[in-house]
Amino acid sequence: MEAGASAEERRGSPGRDRASWLPGLLPLLVLGAVIAAFLALGAPGLNRIGVPQEKLAVERTVLAPGTIELRLRNDGSDPVTVRQVLVNDAFVAFRQSKQSVGRLGASTLTANYPWIEGQRYDITLITSTGTTADHQIEAAARTPDADLGFYGLMALIGIYVGVIPVAIGMLWLPWIRRTGARWIQFLLALTVGLLGFLGIDAVLEGIEFARDGAQAFGGPALVLLGAVIAYLALAGIDSHLRRRQAGLRARGAAGSGFQLAFLVALGIGLHNLGEGLAIGSSYAIGSLALGATLIVGFALHNTTEGLAIVAPVADGQERGAPLGRLALLGLLAGGPAIIGAWVGASAFNTNLAAFLFGLGAGAIAQVVVQIAPNIRDRDGRLLHPNAVGGLVAGLLLMYFTGLLVTV
C-alpha cells in the first residue's frame, strides 16, 4: 500500500501539478504590476532631453494615374507627423490615413502628382520637426490592378522561372544512375556547390532588402533570425524522418536517398519563395522587363536546381520509386516561386522579404550539412580532389547562369 502511494506521489496529481506552477507566476505578476504603475505615473524621474528623433521608412510604392501612394512605417521611437511632401523639389498636396504615426505604426500617404511613365522621381517627406525622409522611384510605372488576370500572369511567371526549369533538371536522373560511384560523389559535391551559391545569394539579397526596410524590426538581423529558424526547423524535420527510416527500410521502401532529396527540395523551395517575391515586387513597380531573355536566363539558372534534387537518389537504392514522388519533389522546389510572385506583386514588404530570404539561406545550410558526409572519400576526407572539383563546378555553374538573370 505504501509502495502504491509512493508511486502515486512520484507521478503527481493534476491538482498538485497546477499548484506547483503558481509560485512561478508570481514574479510575472509582480513585474506586470510594476510596469503598469511605472507607465501610469508617467515614468517618474526620467525627463526627455533633446528633440524627438523621427524616422520614416517607405515600405511600398503604388502608382495610379495622377497619384503616388506611399506605405510608411515609423522606424523610430517617437511619433511622426508628415507636414510637407516634395516631388522633384516641388511641394505637392497630399493626404494621409493617419496624421500622427506611433512607434512601429503604419500609415498611407497619397500625393497628388501627374507623374510620367518611365521618369525618375525623388520624393522628400518633411516631418513636424524638420526631419526629412527620402525615397526614389527609379522608373515610374502604373501599379497593376490585383485582378484574376494579374494573378494568372504571376502564376505563369512562377511556372516559367520555377516549376519548369526544376522539372527539366530532374530529367538528368536516368543518366546519373548510369554513372559510377566516383561520378555520384562528384555530383553530390556539385550539389553542395549549387546550394552554397544559392545560400550566399539569399543572404546578400536578404540583407539588401533589410537595409531598405524599417530598421526598428531588426534590419539585417531579420535575415539571421529567418536563417536560424529554418535551420532548426529542418533539423527537426530530419530527425523526424530518421525515426521513420528504420520502418521504411524494414518494408523495403525508399529510404535515406529520398529523405535527403526531400530536404534539398524544401531548401530550394524556400529560396525560390524569396526569388519569386523579388520578381513579383520588381514587376509591380515596373522595373522588371518580362521577355524571352529573362525567361531563358532563369530557365538555365534554375535547371541546375533539379539536378541538385535528384543527385541524392542516384545511388540506385530507390529505382522502383514512383514518378509521382519525384513530381512532388519538383513541385515542392519550384512551386513556391508562384506564391512568392503573388505576394511580391500585391503585398510586398521589405522586412518580410528579408525574413524569407533568411529562411531560404538557413534551410540550404541545413541541407548542405546533411549532404556533406556523403562526399567524403575512403580516408574520411571532405575536401579531396573529386569533391573540390564538384564544389568549384557547382559554384561556377550557378555564377555564370546567374549572369543571364537580371531582376
C-alpha positions as CSV (number, residue, x, y, z in Angstrom):
1,M,0.0,0.0,0.0
2,E,2.8,2.3,0.9
3,A,4.6,1.4,-2.3
4,G,1.5,2.3,-4.3
5,A,1.2,5.6,-2.5
6,S,4.8,6.3,-3.2
7,A,4.4,5.7,-6.9
8,E,1.4,7.9,-7.0
9,E,3.3,10.7,-5.3
10,R,6.1,10.3,-7.8
11,R,3.7,10.6,-10.7
12,G,2.0,13.6,-9.1
13,S,-1.7,14.5,-9.3
14,P,-3.1,17.1,-11.7
15,G,-4.1,19.4,-8.9
16,R,-0.6,19.2,-7.4
17,D,1.0,19.9,-10.8
18,R,-1.2,23.0,-11.2
19,A,-0.4,24.2,-7.7
20,S,3.4,23.8,-8.4
21,W,3.1,26.3,-11.2
22,L,1.5,29.1,-9.2
23,P,4.8,30.3,-7.5
24,G,6.4,30.5,-10.9
25,L,3.7,33.0,-12.0
26,L,4.3,35.3,-9.0
27,P,7.4,37.2,-10.5
28,L,5.5,37.8,-13.7
29,L,2.5,39.2,-11.9
30,V,4.8,41.5,-9.8
31,L,6.6,42.6,-13.0
32,G,3.3,43.4,-14.7
33,A,2.1,45.5,-11.7
34,V,5.4,47.4,-11.6
35,I,5.3,48.2,-15.3
36,A,1.7,49.3,-15.1
37,A,2.4,51.6,-12.2
38,F,5.5,53.0,-13.9
39,L,3.5,53.9,-17.1
40,A,0.6,55.2,-15.1
41,L,2.9,57.6,-13.2
42,G,4.5,58.9,-16.4
43,A,7.9,57.3,-15.9
44,P,8.9,59.3,-12.8
45,G,12.5,60.5,-12.7
46,L,13.0,60.2,-16.4
47,N,12.9,63.5,-18.3
48,R,13.2,63.9,-22.0
49,I,16.4,65.5,-23.2
50,G,16.7,66.9,-26.8
51,V,14.3,66.9,-29.7
52,P,12.2,63.9,-30.8
53,Q,14.1,61.5,-33.1
54,E,11.8,60.9,-36.0
55,K,12.4,58.2,-38.6
56,L,10.3,57.0,-41.5
57,A,10.7,54.1,-43.9
58,V,8.8,53.6,-47.2
59,E,7.7,50.0,-47.4
60,R,5.7,50.1,-50.6
61,T,5.0,52.4,-53.5
62,V,1.7,52.3,-55.5
63,L,1.4,54.4,-58.6
64,A,-2.0,55.3,-60.1
65,P,-2.9,58.0,-62.7
66,G,-2.2,61.4,-61.0
67,T,-1.3,59.9,-57.6
68,I,1.8,58.5,-55.8
69,E,0.9,56.4,-52.8
70,L,3.5,55.6,-50.2
71,R,3.1,53.0,-47.4
72,L,5.0,54.4,-44.5
73,R,6.3,52.8,-41.3
74,N,7.5,54.7,-38.2
75,D,11.1,53.5,-37.8
76,G,11.9,55.4,-34.7
77,S,10.8,55.7,-31.0
78,D,8.9,58.9,-31.3
79,P,5.5,59.7,-33.1
80,V,6.0,61.1,-36.6
81,T,3.8,63.7,-38.4
82,V,4.4,64.5,-42.0
83,R,3.9,68.2,-42.7
84,Q,5.2,68.6,-46.3
85,V,5.9,66.5,-49.3
86,L,8.2,67.4,-52.2
87,V,8.3,65.6,-55.5
88,N,11.4,66.6,-57.6
89,D,11.8,69.6,-55.4
90,A,8.2,70.8,-55.9
91,F,5.7,70.9,-53.0
92,V,2.6,68.9,-53.7
93,A,-0.8,68.4,-52.0
94,F,-1.2,65.1,-50.1
95,R,-3.5,63.3,-47.7
96,Q,-2.8,60.7,-45.0
97,S,-4.6,57.8,-43.4
98,K,-3.1,58.9,-40.1
99,Q,-2.0,62.3,-39.1
100,S,0.4,61.0,-36.4
101,V,2.1,57.6,-36.6
102,G,3.3,56.0,-33.4
103,R,6.2,53.7,-32.9
104,L,6.2,50.8,-35.5
105,G,2.9,52.2,-36.7
106,A,1.9,52.3,-40.4
107,S,0.3,55.0,-42.5
108,T,-0.7,55.5,-46.1
109,L,0.3,58.8,-47.7
110,T,-1.2,59.8,-51.1
111,A,0.4,62.6,-53.0
112,N,-1.4,64.3,-55.9
113,Y,1.2,64.4,-58.8
114,P,0.9,64.0,-62.6
115,W,3.8,61.6,-62.9
116,I,5.0,60.4,-66.3
117,E,5.8,56.8,-67.1
118,G,9.4,55.9,-67.2
119,Q,10.6,59.1,-65.4
120,R,12.6,59.1,-62.2
121,Y,11.1,60.9,-59.2
122,D,12.8,61.9,-55.9
123,I,10.4,62.3,-53.0
124,T,11.2,64.1,-49.8
125,L,8.9,63.9,-46.7
126,I,9.3,66.7,-44.2
127,T,8.1,66.0,-40.6
128,S,6.9,68.4,-38.0
129,T,10.4,68.7,-36.5
130,G,12.0,69.4,-39.9
131,T,13.4,65.9,-40.2
132,T,13.4,64.6,-43.8
133,A,13.0,61.1,-45.3
134,D,13.9,60.5,-48.9
135,H,12.5,58.0,-51.3
136,Q,13.3,57.4,-55.0
137,I,11.2,56.0,-57.8
138,E,13.7,54.9,-60.5
139,A,11.3,54.5,-63.4
140,A,7.6,55.3,-62.8
141,A,5.1,52.7,-64.0
142,R,1.5,52.2,-63.1
143,T,1.0,49.5,-60.4
144,P,-1.1,46.7,-61.9
145,D,-4.6,46.0,-60.6
146,A,-4.7,42.9,-58.5
147,D,-7.4,41.0,-60.5
148,L,-7.7,37.5,-61.7
149,G,-5.7,38.1,-64.9
150,F,-2.9,39.7,-62.8
151,Y,-2.6,36.7,-60.5
152,G,-2.7,34.4,-63.5
153,L,0.2,36.3,-65.0
154,M,2.2,36.0,-61.8
155,A,1.4,32.2,-61.7
156,L,2.7,31.9,-65.2
157,I,5.9,33.7,-64.3
158,G,6.4,31.4,-61.3
159,I,5.9,28.4,-63.6
160,Y,8.3,29.7,-66.1
161,V,11.1,30.5,-63.7
162,G,10.5,27.9,-61.0
163,V,8.5,24.8,-61.8
164,I,9.5,24.1,-65.4
165,P,13.3,24.6,-65.0
166,V,13.4,22.4,-61.9
167,A,11.4,19.7,-63.7
168,I,13.7,19.8,-66.7
169,G,16.8,19.5,-64.4
170,M,15.3,16.4,-62.8
171,L,15.4,14.6,-66.1
172,W,19.1,14.0,-65.5
173,L,18.2,11.3,-63.1
174,P,18.4,8.3,-65.5
175,W,21.8,9.5,-66.8
176,I,23.1,10.0,-63.2
177,R,22.0,6.5,-62.2
178,R,24.2,5.0,-65.0
179,T,27.3,6.7,-63.8
180,G,29.9,5.2,-61.4
181,A,30.4,5.8,-57.7
182,R,33.1,8.5,-58.3
183,W,30.7,10.4,-60.5
184,I,27.9,10.2,-57.9
185,Q,30.3,11.6,-55.4
186,F,31.3,14.4,-57.8
187,L,27.6,15.2,-58.4
188,L,26.8,15.3,-54.7
189,A,29.7,17.8,-54.3
190,L,28.4,19.7,-57.3
191,T,25.0,19.8,-55.5
192,V,26.7,21.3,-52.4
193,G,28.3,23.9,-54.6
194,L,25.0,24.8,-56.2
195,L,23.3,25.0,-52.8
196,G,26.2,27.0,-51.4
197,F,25.8,29.6,-54.1
198,L,22.1,29.8,-53.5
199,G,22.6,30.3,-49.8
200,I,25.1,33.1,-50.2
201,D,22.8,34.7,-52.8
202,A,19.9,34.5,-50.4
203,V,21.9,36.1,-47.6
204,L,23.1,39.0,-49.8
205,E,19.6,39.7,-51.2
206,G,18.0,39.5,-47.8
207,I,20.5,42.0,-46.3
208,E,19.8,44.3,-49.3
209,F,16.1,44.2,-48.6
210,A,16.6,44.6,-44.9
211,R,18.6,47.8,-45.3
212,D,15.8,49.3,-47.3
213,G,13.1,48.5,-44.7
214,A,12.3,49.7,-41.3
215,Q,15.3,49.1,-39.0
216,A,13.1,49.0,-35.9
217,F,12.2,45.4,-36.8
218,G,15.8,44.4,-36.7
219,G,17.2,45.2,-40.2
220,P,19.7,42.6,-41.3
221,A,19.1,40.7,-38.1
222,L,15.8,39.5,-39.7
223,V,17.9,37.6,-42.2
224,L,19.8,35.9,-39.4
225,L,16.5,35.2,-37.5
226,G,15.0,33.6,-40.6
227,A,18.1,31.5,-41.2
228,V,18.2,30.2,-37.6
229,I,14.5,29.3,-37.6
230,A,14.8,27.5,-40.9
231,Y,17.9,25.6,-39.9
232,L,16.4,24.4,-36.7
233,A,13.1,23.6,-38.3
234,L,14.8,21.4,-41.0
235,A,16.9,19.8,-38.3
236,G,13.7,18.8,-36.5
237,I,12.1,17.5,-39.8
238,D,15.3,15.5,-40.5
239,S,15.2,14.0,-37.0
240,H,11.5,13.0,-37.5
241,L,12.3,11.4,-40.9
242,R,15.2,9.5,-39.5
243,R,12.9,7.9,-36.8
244,R,10.7,6.7,-39.7
245,Q,13.6,5.5,-41.7
246,A,14.1,2.2,-39.9
247,G,10.5,1.2,-40.5
248,L,10.7,2.2,-44.2
249,R,13.8,0.0,-44.6
250,A,12.1,-2.9,-42.9
251,R,9.3,-2.7,-45.5
252,G,11.7,-2.2,-48.4
253,A,10.5,1.3,-49.1
254,A,12.6,4.3,-50.2
255,G,15.0,5.4,-47.5
256,S,17.6,8.0,-46.9
257,G,18.0,9.0,-50.6
258,F,14.5,10.4,-50.9
259,Q,14.7,11.8,-47.4
260,L,17.8,13.8,-48.4
261,A,16.2,14.7,-51.7
262,F,13.1,16.0,-49.8
263,L,15.3,18.3,-47.7
264,V,17.1,19.5,-50.8
265,A,13.7,20.3,-52.5
266,L,12.4,22.0,-49.3
267,G,15.5,24.2,-49.1
268,I,15.4,25.1,-52.7
269,G,11.7,25.8,-52.4
270,L,12.2,28.3,-49.6
271,H,14.9,30.0,-51.7
272,N,12.6,30.2,-54.7
273,L,9.9,31.7,-52.5
274,G,12.2,34.6,-51.9
275,E,13.2,34.7,-55.5
276,G,9.5,34.8,-56.6
277,L,9.0,37.6,-54.1
278,A,11.7,39.7,-55.7
279,I,10.4,39.0,-59.2
280,G,6.8,39.9,-58.3
281,S,7.8,43.1,-56.5
282,S,10.0,44.2,-59.4
283,Y,7.2,43.6,-61.8
284,A,4.7,45.6,-59.7
285,I,6.9,48.7,-59.7
286,G,7.7,48.4,-63.3
287,S,11.4,47.6,-63.0
288,L,11.1,44.1,-64.4
289,A,11.1,43.6,-68.2
290,L,9.3,40.4,-69.0
291,G,10.8,38.9,-72.1
292,A,12.4,35.9,-73.7
293,T,15.9,36.8,-72.4
294,L,14.7,36.9,-68.8
295,I,12.8,33.6,-69.0
296,V,15.7,31.8,-70.8
297,G,18.1,33.1,-68.2
298,F,16.0,31.8,-65.3
299,A,15.5,28.5,-67.1
300,L,19.2,27.9,-67.4
301,H,19.9,29.1,-63.9
302,N,17.2,27.1,-62.1
303,T,17.5,23.9,-64.2
304,T,20.6,23.2,-62.1
305,E,18.3,23.0,-59.0
306,G,16.6,20.0,-60.5
307,L,20.0,18.3,-60.7
308,A,20.6,19.1,-57.0
309,I,17.3,17.3,-56.1
310,V,17.9,14.0,-58.0
311,A,21.6,13.6,-57.1
312,P,20.9,12.2,-53.6
313,V,18.6,9.4,-55.1
314,A,21.0,8.4,-57.9
315,D,22.8,5.6,-55.9
316,G,20.3,3.1,-57.3
317,Q,18.6,2.2,-54.0
318,E,15.3,3.8,-54.9
319,R,15.0,2.6,-58.6
320,G,11.4,1.4,-58.0
321,A,10.2,4.7,-56.5
322,P,7.1,6.1,-58.3
323,L,7.4,9.0,-60.6
324,G,4.7,10.8,-58.6
325,R,7.2,11.2,-55.7
326,L,9.7,12.8,-58.0
327,A,7.0,15.1,-59.3
328,L,6.0,16.2,-55.8
329,L,9.7,17.0,-55.0
330,G,9.9,19.1,-58.2
331,L,6.7,20.9,-57.2
332,L,8.0,21.5,-53.7
333,A,11.1,23.1,-55.1
334,G,9.7,25.2,-57.9
335,G,6.1,25.9,-56.8
336,P,6.9,28.4,-54.1
337,A,8.1,30.8,-56.8
338,I,4.4,31.2,-57.8
339,I,3.4,32.1,-54.2
340,G,6.4,34.4,-53.9
341,A,5.4,36.2,-57.1
342,W,1.8,36.7,-55.9
343,V,2.9,38.1,-52.6
344,G,5.7,40.2,-54.0
345,A,3.4,41.8,-56.7
346,S,0.4,42.5,-54.5
347,A,1.6,42.9,-50.9
348,F,5.4,43.4,-50.9
349,N,7.1,44.3,-47.7
350,T,10.9,44.7,-47.4
351,N,11.1,43.2,-43.9
352,L,9.1,40.1,-45.0
353,A,11.4,39.7,-48.0
354,A,14.5,39.9,-45.8
355,F,13.0,37.2,-43.4
356,L,12.0,34.9,-46.3
357,F,15.5,35.1,-47.8
358,G,16.8,34.3,-44.4
359,L,14.6,31.2,-44.3
360,G,16.0,30.1,-47.6
361,A,19.5,30.6,-46.5
362,G,19.0,28.6,-43.3
363,A,17.3,25.8,-45.0
364,I,20.0,25.5,-47.6
365,A,22.7,25.5,-44.8
366,Q,21.0,22.6,-43.1
367,V,20.8,20.7,-46.4
368,V,24.5,21.2,-47.0
369,V,25.2,19.8,-43.6
370,Q,23.2,16.7,-44.5
371,I,24.8,16.1,-47.8
372,A,28.4,16.8,-46.8
373,P,29.1,13.4,-45.1
374,N,28.2,11.6,-48.4
375,I,31.0,13.2,-50.3
376,R,33.8,12.0,-48.0
377,D,36.3,9.6,-49.5
378,R,37.5,6.3,-48.0
379,D,40.0,8.1,-45.8
380,G,37.3,10.4,-44.4
381,R,38.5,13.5,-46.2
382,L,35.8,16.0,-47.1
383,L,37.9,18.2,-49.4
384,H,39.5,15.5,-51.6
385,P,40.2,16.4,-55.3
386,N,37.0,14.8,-56.6
387,A,34.9,16.8,-54.1
388,V,36.7,20.0,-54.6
389,G,36.2,19.7,-58.4
390,G,32.4,19.2,-57.8
391,L,32.2,22.1,-55.4
392,V,34.0,24.5,-57.7
393,A,32.0,23.3,-60.7
394,G,28.7,23.9,-58.8
395,L,29.7,27.4,-57.7
396,L,30.9,28.4,-61.2
397,L,27.8,26.9,-62.9
398,M,25.4,28.9,-60.7
399,Y,27.5,32.1,-61.1
400,F,27.7,32.0,-64.9
401,T,24.0,31.1,-65.4
402,G,23.2,33.8,-62.9
403,L,24.7,36.3,-65.2
404,L,21.8,35.7,-67.5
405,V,19.3,36.7,-64.9
406,T,18.7,40.4,-64.2
407,V,15.7,41.4,-62.0
